Amino acid sequence: MNIALISASSRKNSNSLRFVKYMQTVLAESGQHEISIVDFEQYDIPFVGQGSVKKDTLTPFQQELINAWNSADLVFFALPEYNWTAPPQATNTIHQLGGPAFKHLFENKVFAMVGVSTGRGGRQPALDMTTVVSKIISFTNSYSIVSPKLYESHETEQNLDENGQFKGHAVYEHTAKAFADYTLNVAQRWLQPNLVEAK
């Protein structure tokens, strides 16, 4: 399975990036997946009303994001919690790419949402992105799904170091791996016919 891990924080060395690096390690344990990471540190998608994304003039960041997302069967979004909601860069990305020109990004995919917090938070950004992505899937008449199980990365800095290596409480490790296993199971069930055809 091809998997894209998207760190939707524009901060350098963000907690969201820590999480996707950790998830890369977790998912790589089986040795059965192709995994790519996209970091929003170089984010340059114009905000709605100030410009648009054009397929023939993509910036390096836009090209990296779209290529990784397009190639993926399973797309994880790790979303920092800003004032109890998803960061504007994340929702703007969905708004800008959620039209006919990029419909393929919402076709035959499974999406998974992770809310990242320095404290005991993260649920709301994951729920907000679930709503927005589900609406775009419906609006574009695509056949994809957002996995119903989301993950709240609590106290991320206490549990993961800057390289995404686990260093924290056993409960964090257990729940993160359970989330990964559940998400892979959903993806395999949803994508089974396509994965079989691709072999």
KAWO-V640838 format. One record per run of one state. SS is the DSSP state (@ for helix, = for strand, . for the rest). FROM is the first residue (numbers start at 1). TO is the last residue. If there is no record, write none. Layout:
ss:SS from:FROM to:TO
ss:SS from:FROM to:TO
This chain:
ss:. from:1 to:1
ss:= from:2 to:7
ss:. from:8 to:14
ss:@ from:15 to:28
ss:. from:29 to:33
ss:= from:34 to:39
ss:@ from:40 to:42
ss:. from:43 to:54
ss:@ from:55 to:57
ss:. from:58 to:59
ss:@ from:60 to:71
ss:. from:72 to:73
ss:= from:74 to:82
ss:. from:83 to:84
ss:= from:85 to:86
ss:. from:87 to:87
ss:@ from:88 to:97
ss:. from:98 to:99
ss:@ from:100 to:106
ss:. from:107 to:109
ss:= from:110 to:116
ss:. from:117 to:122
ss:@ from:123 to:139
ss:. from:140 to:144
ss:= from:145 to:146
ss:. from:147 to:150
ss:= from:151 to:153
ss:. from:154 to:155
ss:@ from:156 to:159
ss:= from:160 to:160
ss:. from:161 to:165
ss:= from:166 to:166
ss:. from:167 to:169
ss:@ from:170 to:198
ss:. from:199 to:199
